[in-house]
Amino acid sequence: MYEILFDKRALNFLNKLEHKIKHRIWNKLQDCKKEPFYYLKHLTQIKGYKLRVGDYRIIIDVQDKIKVLYVLKIDKRERVY
């Protein structure tokens, strides 16, 4: 199972969201810990992966050797890329 680490800005953004959305994102990240490549889609222009949760996108750097999912950014779809 993978460990999840957050960038400071991503964690601040997550904490500012309303409870219902924050809960959906958190649950999807917990699912991702078990089988990350089932949920994540590879990004082509930058190194990393995206996770889709409704209108929000989460940009994640996967460090497979040490089993870490590093959450770089969380934002609305139109602003994240």
Summary of the structure (lengths in Angstrom):
residues: 81
radius of gyration: 11.7
end to end distance: 27.9
largest distance: 34.2
contacts: 217
relative contact order: 0.24
helix: 41%
strand: 35%
